[in-house]
Amino acid sequence: MKDITLSLSKTLKSKFFYLIIWFSLSLAIVLKNLIRGDFPNNYIIFKYNFIHLIAQKNLFLAYPQRYFDLNHYGPLFGLIIAPFTVFPDQIGVLLWVAFNCWILYVAVFQLPLSEIQKLMILLICSHELMTSSASVQSNPLITALIILSFCFITKGKDFWATMMIILGTLIKLYGIVGIVFYLFSKNKSMFRRSLIFWTLILLLLPALVSSPQFIIQTYHDWYFDLINKNLANATSIMQNISVMGMIERIFSVSISNLWIIIPALTIYFLPLVRYKLYQNQRFQLLILSSTLIFTVIFSSAAESPTYIIAFLGVAIWFVTLPKPISKFNIGLFIFALLLTSLSPSDLFPKYIRINYIIPYGLKALPCFLIWLKIIKETMQPKVFFQAQSDKNL
């Protein structure tokens, strides 16, 4: 028994163990779907983003002979997906999923945390990553870009931080939230110059495989596509898994999103008036967690696979909590693990998922509660953050 316990202890301390879980769950679910003949439509959409880009065909029209649904990604995404399109589709999709897992792993390991904290984040988020990977989404990549923008800024590498921000923005808009980390920059003039540089470079980069005129028209088309997508989200039960959608479904009301988003933005920005804490590591990590969660739970485009972004925020918050962790915080975390991460899977009772979680958008609820808790923590007295810094989180 002692030998078994010792072996288990060594396994749990092994980085390899966590990496196996991190990559294998996502690759296994995609491989399972491929074997069943259920090829992911999203990958075909991604592939044709590049094909249509070089053919100078409208990226946002319906092409039912190729795929169902519509493309909602900008032209820069065509260059991101391009290397994967040279492989047969079955290989390309597996490589794409592996790349998303890898880049998010790299981003997590750039965080200013201990190795065990980083490994715990991988373990906590592995199932949520699998949910995103099952749909062959780009959300892990977007999450990684947001986290990397934070890490580069806190390391004084503003040039590369701004590249991450613009990349994320021009792929799926969510990346724009990284701009808030400008407040933590120690070289704000470099940040501003770099932001302009990367905006110009990355805006025009797709023109290398098409034409400047086509790219200008494509950004115009993308703007109206996103407007129409936002309108369609409001009536989709599988999207708008947000605080707004949850309120509308629970109370059977139809209200403007602005009635919720404006107060939410006010609450989000409230901690940022504490400029004397901008260089405090604990405060920075709380703002990162808040930003990752806020980006999803107040987005009408949020769907279940999008929650890998928010759940990274939950995981960072949890592993950086002061020890001992209170029962209330443990309860909040378990609530999020069950309702947000596990509810889309067969590990969760199907009846509850079909009749309550999905119809009422309850996947957003735990993340919303944790976000409010994070805001509360950011408003702690300054001495609290100083004490946490002394522990070298």
KAPE-V456906 format. One line per field, one symbol per residue. ss: DSSP state (~ for helix, > for strand, _ for the rest). A space follows every 10 residues. Layout:
ss = ???
This chain:
ss = _~~~~~~~~~ ~~__~~~~~~ ~~~~~~~~~~ ~~~~~_____ ~~~~~~~~~~ ~~~~~_____ __________ _____~~~~~ ~~~~~~__~~ ~~~~~~~~~~ ~~~~~~~~__ ____~~~~~~ ~~~~~~~~~~ ~~~~____~~ ~~~~~~~~~~ ~~~~___~~~ ~~~~~~~~~~ ~~_~~~~~~~ ~~~~___~~~ ~~~~~~~~~~ ~~~~~~~~__ _~~~~~~~~~ ~~~~~~~~~~ ~~~_______ __~~~~~~~~ ~______~~~ ~~~~~~~~~~ ~~~_~~~___ ~~~~~~~~~~ ~~~~~~~___ ___~~~~~~~ ~~~~~~~~~_ ______~~~~ ~~~~~~~~~~ ~~_______~ ~~~~~~~~~~ __~~~~~~~~ ~~~~~~~~__ _~~~~~~~~~ ___
